[in-house]
Amino acid sequence: MAMRQTPLTCSGHTRPVVDLAFSGVTPYGYFLISACKDGKPMLRQGDTGDWVGTFLGHKGAVWGATLNTDATKAATAAADFTAKVWDAVSGDEVLSLAHKHIVKSVNFTQDSNCLLTGGNDKLLRIYDLSNPEAAPQEISGHTAAIKKALWCNNDTQILSAADDKTIRLWDRDSLQEVRTLTFDLSVSSMEYVADGEIVVITYGKTIAFYNALSLELIKTVEAPAPINSASLHPDKDFLVAGGEDFKLYKFDYSTKEELESYKGHFGPVHCVRFSPDGELYASGSEDGTLRLWQTAVGKTYGLWKCVLPEDLGVENTDQVYTPPEIKA
């Protein structure tokens, strides 16, 4: 019998899930944060989806969420014109950073000392978290709302994607634009892969891979439907993508071949990300759920358990996969 992908479903949100992010691997495992239009970002154990806590304090939809590498801090971007920094251990709000419009994106530097924000007022802001009273540094240039802003190149540069159909690379010190990519369609998502300096961009049905330093195209992969988000496996073997047809797609990164596709959700998929160890990927959807999917179906990992035929007393030489019964 063929292996059947059985996702773990993480419920709890009451509106569409629009962003998610993993921490790095910590002594306590790794963690997952989700941003939702219900205004209540949630923290979960990354490998099981088990709920850890909810960050309470925003007064509008949360559009962006992130964790620092060791999962001690969280940051969220919201429609209440604020970005907030949280203690991810206690759940307490540490800072609320006022903006002039809806905030869409938050990203920590590797040392967690600075926070980069972007949103509907078209400005990038850099906050020094050790001196939060100081005015942030501001970078202007985009002519429409910023969807995503990420540190890159060891935090010496910034990548930003906006509704003006551009992706721009900025110098951290001079705050000047270094390079610009222009697209025919609005960019729907952007992921930065530090190992190899790769930026993953989606627009329309296209998943594009660029060198993050030169913004030179590496390759593109065409999907069967409009894609809202894509993620590259840490080993760069696979990529996963999700979008408007409710499905999740897995492609071979080298050959671009479609390897698997699943009806992943009961609504469009808004975000998808690989875990830091590459063992699973998480998806968030219009249907209000997060789902965790195995990269290698049938492997014993987290709440998934693989039962071998001899354990069942059957003569079939194929492995029999036992789906998990636990809903995180």
Secondary structure, DSSP 8 states (H G I E B T S, - for coil): -------EEE---SS-EEEEEE---BTTB-EEEEEETTS--EEEETTT--EEEE----SS-EEEEEE-TTSSEEEEEETTSEEEEEETTT--EEEEEE-SS-EEEEEE-TTSSEEEEEETTS-EEEEETTSTTS--EEE---SS-EEEEEEETTTTEEEEEETTSEEEEEETTT--EEEEEE-SS---EEEEETTTTEEEEEETTEEEEEETTT--EEEEEE-SS-EEEEEE-TTSSEEEEEETTSEEEEEETTT--EEEEEE--SS-EEEEEE-TTSSEEEEEETTS-EEEEESSTT--BTTBEEE-HHHHT----S-EEE------
